[in-house]
Amino acid sequence: MKSIRSAVVLVFVLVFAGVSFAGSGSEVIKLAKERYSQVEGKVKDVKIVSVSIMELNGQKMQTNTTLYKKGKKMRMDSTVLMPGAPDGFESITIVTQDETWMISPLTGKQKIDKNQLGAGASIDDSEWWNKLTDDAELKGEEKIDGVVCYVLETKKSVSGGLKKMWISKDNITLIKAEGEDEKVGKFVMKSSDFKNVGFNWYFAQRTVIESPKAKVTSSVSKVEINKGLSDGLFIASEVDVSKMKAPNVSGMRFGR
């Protein structure tokens, strides 16, 4: 379950023509931060509905996810479809500036260290542009699926373990990334089918993450902005665990 959650969270991190030259990536970083700071100033809250398919050891597992963000608070509701749980197994992750909660009908409510979640464990981590640093080097420009991209490479991994990023010149979106996460391992991520969901925020409708261990394909079905999300969504004590779906395992289900 932890590997599934890590992979799905990594997806919300967050998004070759061979023209090569060395230089500073500071101008690209400035463009990214300026563009998304304007978006951040207008987007007060967001709800993202998606379906992820994980391929692992020849088997496929589906996770239906609803991600909520409001300011510096994040909540992810996941339903994993698996043998023994035809209706799905639900879990909730809540991350605020002060605390992180993992909630499921099998374990109840657990307050944990944010680092246990791995990549994308906070709003700043899931939004890659917030973690770009001045040590990023502009390696050149390349085409990814016909899209001309800046190629940035960092000395230290940033935002979800990213080390190399392909950022579109046209609308400053993360098209491809390479990196390494302690739970997922080395990975390659590609995003496509970008859609303007509001305020010139181009959001990938499809993201694929591949590693030696697994492949995760995520498809976004809905993005809602500024719908007035309730603060109660991000309060663990207001979650009723007894109403969450779980495999029918005798003696293991409980709520509090």
C-alpha positions in Angstrom: 0.0 0.0 0.0 2.9 2.4 0.8 4.4 1.9 -2.7 1.0 2.6 -4.3 0.5 5.8 -2.3 4.0 7.0 -3.0 3.6 6.5 -6.7 0.2 8.3 -6.8 1.4 11.2 -4.7 4.5 11.5 -7.0 2.1 11.9 -9.9 0.7 15.2 -8.3 4.2 16.6 -8.4 3.4 17.9 -9.2 4.4 18.0 -14.8 15.0 15.5 -28.8 16.2 18.2 -30.9 19.7 18.2 -29.4 20.6 21.9 -29.3 23.2 22.0 -26.7 24.8 24.9 -24.8 25.9 25.5 -21.3 24.8 28.4 -19.1 22.7 29.4 -16.2 19.1 28.3 -15.7 18.3 31.4 -13.7 16.2 33.0 -16.5 14.1 29.9 -16.9 13.7 29.6 -13.2 12.6 33.3 -13.1 10.1 32.7 -15.8 8.6 29.6 -14.1 8.3 31.3 -10.7 6.8 34.5 -12.1 4.3 32.6 -14.2 3.1 30.3 -11.3 3.2 33.1 -8.7 0.5 34.8 -10.7 -1.5 31.5 -10.8 -1.0 31.0 -7.1 -2.3 34.5 -6.4 -5.6 33.7 -8.2 -6.2 30.0 -7.2 -7.5 29.9 -3.7 -8.4 26.2 -3.7 -8.4 23.3 -6.2 -10.0 19.9 -6.5 -8.5 17.3 -8.9 -10.1 14.0 -9.7 -8.0 11.3 -11.4 -7.6 7.6 -12.0 -4.2 5.9 -11.8 -3.3 2.4 -13.1 -0.2 0.8 -11.5 1.5 -2.0 -13.4 3.6 -4.1 -11.0 4.9 -7.7 -11.4 2.6 -8.4 -14.3 -0.5 -7.2 -12.4 -2.5 -4.0 -12.7 -4.1 -2.1 -9.8 -6.4 0.9 -10.1 -6.5 3.9 -7.7 -9.2 6.5 -7.8 -8.0 9.7 -6.3 -9.5 13.1 -5.3 -6.9 15.7 -4.4 -7.9 18.8 -2.5 -5.6 21.8 -2.0 -6.3 25.0 -0.2 -3.5 27.4 0.7 -0.8 25.4 2.5 -3.2 22.5 3.2 -3.6 19.3 1.1 -5.8 16.3 1.3 -5.8 13.2 -0.8 -8.7 10.7 -0.8 -7.8 7.4 -2.5 -9.8 4.3 -3.3 -7.7 1.3 -4.3 -9.5 -1.5 -6.2 -8.0 -4.9 -5.2 -8.9 -8.6 -4.8 -10.9 -9.0 -1.7 -12.2 -5.4 -1.9 -14.4 -5.2 -5.0 -15.9 -1.9 -3.7 -12.4 -0.5 -3.0 -10.2 0.2 0.0 -10.3 3.8 1.1 -7.5 5.9 2.7 -7.1 9.6 3.4 -3.9 11.6 3.6 -4.1 15.1 5.2 -1.0 17.4 5.1 -1.0 20.9 6.7 1.9 23.1 7.8 1.7 21.7 11.3 0.9 18.0 11.0 0.4 15.0 8.7 -2.2 12.3 9.0 -2.7 8.9 7.4 -6.2 7.6 7.9 -7.7 4.2 6.9 -10.3 1.8 8.3 -7.6 -0.8 9.1 -5.3 1.4 11.1 -7.5 4.3 12.2 -5.9 7.8 12.4 -2.2 7.9 12.5 -0.2 11.2 12.9 3.1 10.7 11.1 6.2 12.4 10.1 5.7 14.1 6.7 8.9 12.5 5.4 7.2 9.1 5.6 5.1 10.1 2.6 8.1 10.7 0.3 7.7 12.9 -2.8 4.9 15.4 -2.9 4.3 15.4 0.8 3.6 19.1 0.9 2.1 21.8 -1.2 5.6 23.2 -1.9 6.9 19.7 -2.9 4.0 18.9 -5.2 4.4 22.3 -7.0 7.8 21.7 -8.7 8.4 25.4 -9.5 8.6 26.3 -5.8 11.7 24.0 -5.4 13.8 25.2 -8.3 17.1 26.5 -7.1 19.8 28.8 -8.7 22.2 25.9 -9.1 20.1 24.5 -11.9 22.1 24.5 -15.2 20.5 25.2 -18.6 21.8 22.3 -20.7 20.1 23.4 -23.9 16.8 22.8 -25.8 15.2 19.6 -26.9 12.0 18.5 -28.4 9.7 16.1 -26.5 6.9 14.8 -28.6 7.1 17.9 -30.8 7.2 20.3 -27.9 10.4 22.5 -27.7 11.7 22.4 -24.1 14.3 24.0 -21.9 16.5 21.3 -20.4 17.4 22.0 -16.8 19.7 19.8 -14.7 20.3 20.3 -11.0 23.3 19.3 -8.8 20.9 18.4 -6.0 17.5 16.7 -6.4 14.5 19.0 -6.0 10.8 18.6 -5.6 10.0 14.9 -5.4 13.6 13.9 -6.3 13.7 15.6 -9.7 17.2 16.0 -11.1 16.6 16.7 -14.8 13.6 18.6 -16.2 12.3 19.4 -19.6 10.1 22.6 -19.4 8.1 23.8 -22.4 9.2 27.1 -23.8 5.6 27.9 -24.8 3.8 27.8 -21.5 6.4 26.8 -18.9 4.9 23.4 -18.1 6.9 20.3 -16.9 6.8 18.0 -19.9 9.4 15.4 -18.7 11.5 14.7 -15.7 14.1 12.3 -14.5 14.9 11.7 -10.8 15.0 9.3 -7.9 12.8 8.8 -4.9 13.7 6.6 -1.9 10.4 4.7 -2.1 9.9 4.5 -5.9 13.6 4.4 -7.0 14.9 6.0 -10.2 12.0 7.2 -12.4 11.1 8.9 -15.7 8.0 11.0 -15.8 6.2 12.3 -18.9 3.1 14.6 -19.0 0.9 15.3 -21.9 -2.6 16.5 -23.0 -2.3 19.9 -21.2 -5.4 21.9 -20.7 -5.9 25.4 -19.6 -8.0 24.9 -16.4 -8.2 28.6 -15.6 -5.9 31.7 -15.1 -3.5 30.3 -17.8 -2.7 27.3 -15.6 -2.0 24.5 -18.1 -2.6 21.2 -16.3 -1.5 17.8 -17.6 -4.5 15.5 -18.2 -2.2 12.4 -18.6 1.0 11.6 -16.7 3.1 8.4 -16.9 5.8 7.5 -14.4 8.1 4.6 -15.1 10.7 3.0 -12.9 12.4 -0.4 -12.9 9.9 -1.6 -10.4 6.6 -0.3 -11.7 4.7 1.9 -14.2 1.9 4.3 -13.2 -0.4 6.0 -15.7 -2.6 8.7 -14.3 -5.5 10.3 -16.1 -7.2 13.5 -14.8 -11.0 13.7 -15.4 -11.8 16.9 -13.5 -10.1 20.0 -12.2 -12.2 22.5 -10.2 -10.9 25.9 -9.1 -12.1 28.3 -6.4 -15.2 26.3 -5.4 -14.9 27.3 -1.7 -13.5 24.2 -0.2 -14.4 23.8 3.5 -11.6 24.0 6.1 -13.1 20.9 7.7 -11.8 18.8 4.9 -8.3 19.3 6.3 -9.1 18.4 9.9 -8.4 14.8 10.8 -10.8 14.8 13.8 -13.7 15.5 11.4 -13.1 12.3 9.4 -15.5 9.4 10.3 -13.4 6.3 9.8 -16.3 4.0 10.4 -17.8 5.1 7.0 -14.7 4.3 5.0 -14.6 1.3 2.8 -12.2 -1.6 3.7 -11.6 -5.2 2.8 -13.7 -7.6 4.9 -10.9 -8.7 7.2 -12.4 -9.9 10.6 -11.0 -8.2 13.6 -8.9 -5.6 11.7 -11.4 -2.8 11.0 -11.9 -0.1 13.5 -12.6 3.6 13.6 -12.1 6.5 16.1 
